[in-house]
Amino acid sequence: MSVTDIAAYNADWLKAWTDKDVDRLCGFYADDCTYHDAQTVAGLRGNDALRAYLTGLFAATPPMTYTPDEVWPIPGGFCGRWYCEIGEGGSLGRMRGFDLVLLDGDRITLNEVYVHTLP
């Protein structure tokens, strides 16, 4: 994928996160994907486990608006940095995140998420 293609893919993917659209999000991930974030220390394996996690996560969290910042192609995927406003207009806080994404075609096989809060 070119940088332009990666940027468009990343923007579409982050929009699905913003929309809390579990079906659309799971469509980005391979059936045998691996997913890691701060709440899933051991990681999740497989699209079914990811679907269950996202369903619970989205039910328990306020609105979150993800805005892509930069992407960098790497062999087999990309790294992407983004910003997130939590609550309406960031009323509950802001964070910056970074994703490591490995792809098989256009499906995510590995996603590692790193975040920190912003003042």
N, C-alpha and C positions, 0 to 999 in steps of 0.2 A: 504494500500500500504506500502511496505517496503521502507526504506530510499533509497535503490538502485533504486526501481521503481519510487519513487518520483523524484530522481535526473535525471533519464532518461526522465521522463515526462516533468520536468521543462526545461531541455536542448532542447527538441523537441519544446516546446512551445516558448522559447526564440528565437530559430532559425526562427520560423515563424514570430516573431516580427522583427528580423534582415532582413529577406527576404521581409518584408512588404507584406506578402501574406494574404490578407483579407479573402479569402475563407478558407484557412487552419486554420487561427486564429479563425474564427467564429466557426469552427468545434470543437474547444476545449471548447466552451462555451455552456451552456444549453440555450434552447429557452427563458427561463424566467430569465436569468442571471441579476445580478446587478454589475455594474462596476463603480469605482470611481478612478479618478486621479486628479492632480492639475488643469487641464483644465475643469473638469466636476464636479464642486463643489457640485451640487445637485445630481450627479450620473446619470447614464444611466440605463434604465430598458429594458431588452429584447435584443435578438440577432439582431433584425432589427435596433434598435437604435445604438447598438455597431457597426454594419456593416457600417452604414452611418458615424459615427464618425471616424472610422478607415480609411475609404476611403478618407475623407477630410484631416485627420491628415497626412497620408502617402504622399498625394499629396503636402503638404505644408512643409514637413520636409526633411532635407538632409539625406544622408545615416547614419544609426545608427547601430552599431554592439554591440549586447548584449552578454555578457559572464557570464554564471552562476558562482556563488561563493560558496554559501552554502545553504542547505535546512534543515528544521527542521519539522518533522511530528508533527501535532497537531490533536486533535480530529476532524474528518471530513475534513481534508485537510492538508495543509502545509504552512509554511512561507519560503520564498526564498529571498536570497540576490544576487544581480548581479551588474555588472559594464557595462557601456555603453560608447563607443567611438562615438562621434558625428562628422560627416565628415570623410573623408578618413584618417585612422590612428589617429583619435582623433584631427584632425586639427582645429575643431571648438569647442572643449571642451570635457570634460568627466563628467560623473555623476555616482553616486552609487545609487541603488534603492533597495527597499524591497517590496515584495508582500505578502499580506495575501490572501490565496486562500482556499475557501471552495468548496468541490466537492460533486457531486451526481454521484457515480460510477466514470467514467473518464471525466465527464463534469463539468466545472467550473460554480458554482451557484453564487458565490460572489468573486470579485477580487477588493481589495483595494491596490492602488499603492502609495508608498511614495518615493520621490527622493530628492537628493540634489547634487549640483554641486561640483566638485572636482577641486583643483588648478591645 
